[in-house]
Amino acid sequence: METEAQGDLKATLRGLIQLQGLDAQILAAEAVCARIPLQIAAYEKAVKDAEAAVEAAHQAVKTKKKELDAKNLDLKSMDDKIANCEKQLNEISTNDAYKAMLGQIAGYKADKSRVEDEVLQMSYTLDEMGTPIEEAKKAVEAAVAERDAHAGVLEAQQAEKQAEIDALREQRTAHMEHVDPETHTMYSRVLKLRKGSAMAEVIDEHCQGCMMGLNLQEISKLTACREVMTCRTCHRILYLPEVVGT
């Protein structure tokens, strides 16, 4: 003959099982909501990275132009040196000094020829650097388009999930009215400890939360259903489906 206390405990356990179901849905929906800002942030990062690539390409062009300007200044300086040396040729009176000056001029001209080659190569490089900039700009446009296409959808999903969470929490509040505070405190502690899994049914004398085997005394207590039983290993609240009536 079932006592009133046994009936109340069975009702409490059924309430906890329903609560567990609601909490599982809430946790799953919260996990989805938590991922959405990260997904949006990833799209934002892709845009910023693409914009940074454009800026880096522009900066590379500026750097190359400065190098080219410096080379052109070197050419002007060499032209001045060559002109000055050629002017001095007319003032030299000895053959040896004249030959030495010609050698110096030849050295300057060789240096000038080398720098002119460098200037030509740098000018060619600058022309080619325009293509990466255009490609980087297109990458920005693509990243922005992808962000805009997905952000709105993700934000709508987040709002939908949040509404679902709010509705589930309302149901949870209603279910809590059928669970005494002390048992709910125990349930909440285990729920946090086991990351959303506070209840475990017992099948074939084993806790289905951790698969630990139960002894005869524990099975007897679960069958009698006179007190809340927890697994000695995982601490989940135990119940026999055939006793509780689930």
N, C-alpha and C positions, 0 to 999 in steps of 0.2 A: 504494500500500500504506500503510495507516494505521499510524503508529507508536504505541507505548504512551503516549508523552507526549500525542499528539493525542487518543487515546482518553480519557486522564485529564482533559484540558482540556474535552472535550465533556461528560464526566460532571459536571465542576465547573460548567459553564455550565447544564446541565440542573438541577443542584442549586440554583443561584442563581435560576433561573426559578421553581422550586417555592418557594424561599424568598421570592421576590418576591410570589408568590400568597398565601402565608401572611401576609406583612407587610401586604399590602393589606387582608386580612380583619381583621387585628389593628387596624390604623389605623382602619378603618371602625367596628369595634366600640368602640374607645376613644373615637371621636368621639361615638357614641351615648351612651356612659357619661358623657362630659363634659357633654353637653347636659342630662341628666336632673336633676342638682342645680340647674341654672339654671331648669329648668321648675318644680321644686318650690319654689325660692326665689321665683319669680314668683307662685305661689299664696299663699305666706306673705306676700308683700308686699301682695297684694290684701286679705288679712285685716287686716293692720296698717293699711293705708290706710283701710279701712272703719271700723276701731276708732278711728282718729284723727278720722274725720269725726263719729263719735258724740261724742267728747270735745270737738271743736270746737263742735258744736251745744249741748252742755251749757254750755260756757264762754260761748257767746253769750247763753244764757239768764241765766246768773249776771251777766254784764255789764249786760244790759238791766234786771235786777232792781235792781242797784245804782243805775243811772240813775233808775229809778222811785222808789226810796227817797229819792234826793237831791231829786227833784221834790216828793215829799210833804213833805220837810223844808222846802222853799221855801214850800209852801202854808201850813204851820204858822207859818212866820216872817211871811208876809203877813197871816195872820189876827191874829197878835199885834200887828202894826203897825196894822192897821185898828182893832182893839179899843182900842189905846192912843190913836189919833187921835180916835176917837169919844168916849172918856172926856174928852179935853182940850177937846172942843167945849163942854162944860158950864162950863168954866173961862175961856173966852174972853170978853172984855168989849167988843171992838170988832167992828163989822160987817165991816171989811176982813179982819181976822185970821180971822173966822169963815168968810168965803168962801174964803180961802186954804186953810184946813184942810179944807173940803169938797172943794176941788180936789185936795188931796193924797190924801184918802180915795178919791176917784174914780179917781185914778191907780193906787193900790194895788189897788183892786177890778178895774180893767182888766187889770193885770198878773196878778192872781189868776185871772181868767177865762181868760187866755191859757195859763197854766200848767195849769189844770184841763183844757183841751183837749189839751194835750200829755200829761198823765197818762192821759187817756182813750185816746188813740191808742197810747201805750206799753203800756197794759193789753191792748188789742186785739192788738197785735203779739206780746205774750207768749203770749197764748192760741194764736195761729197758729204760734208757734215749737215747739209740742208736736208738730205733724205731721212736720216735718223730722227730729226726733229719732227718732220711731217708724220713719220710712222708713230712717234711717241704721242703726237696730238691725236691721231686716230685711235690709239690705244686708250687715251683718256675718254674720248667720245664713246667708245665701246664699253668701258668700265662704268661710265655714268648711266648709259642706257640699261646695262644689266642691273645696276643698283636700283634704278627707278622702276624697272620691270618687276623686281622681286620684293623691294622694300614694302610697297603698298600691300602686296599679297600677304607678306609675313606679319605686318602690323594688324591686318584684318584677322589673320589666324590667331594672333595673340589676344586680340579683343574677344574673339569667340571662345578661346580656351579659358580666359579669365571669367567670362560669364558662366561657363560650365563649372569652374571652380567655385564661384560664388553660390551657384545653385546646389552643388554637392555639399558645401559647408552648411547651408541651411538645412539640408536633409540630416547632416551629421548632428547638428544642434538638436533637432527633433528626436533623434535616436538616443542622444545622451540622457534624455529625460527618463529613460527606462533602465539606466545603468547607475548603480549607487556610486557616490563620489570616491569611496575607497577603492572599489574595483576599477573605476575609470582611471584613477591615479596609477594603479599597478599596470593597467593596460598601456597607458601613455608612456610610462617608463620603459616598458619592454618594446613598445613601438619605436621609440627613439633609439634604444640599444640595438635593435635588430633591423633598423633602417626600413621601417614600414611593414614589418611582418611580426605581429604580436601574438597571433593565434596559430595553433597547430593541432590538427586532428591526429588522433592515434589510430593507426591501422596495423593490424597484425602485431599488436603490442609494441609498436615503434612510433616514436615522435616523428611526424612527417616534416618537421622543421629542420631537424639535425640528424634524423635516422637513428637516434639513440634508443636502445631497447629499454623497456620498462619492466620492473619486477612485478611479481604477483600482488604485492601489497599496494603498489601504485595503481595497478589495473583495477583492483578491488575498490579503491577510493574513487577512481574515475567512474566506475559503474554505480557506486552508491550515490554519487553526485551530491555530497553534503558540504563540500568546501571547494574553493577555487584551487586547482592544482597547476603547478608550473613544472616545466621540464628541468631536471637537476643539471642539465648540461647547457642548454641554450636559453633557459628561463622563459620560454614562450608559454602562454596559457594553454593548457591542454584540454581536449574534450574528445569524447567518444561520439561520433555522429549518430550511432544507433541509440545512444542514451539521451542525447540532447534533442534529437528529432530534427536533424538538418537533412 
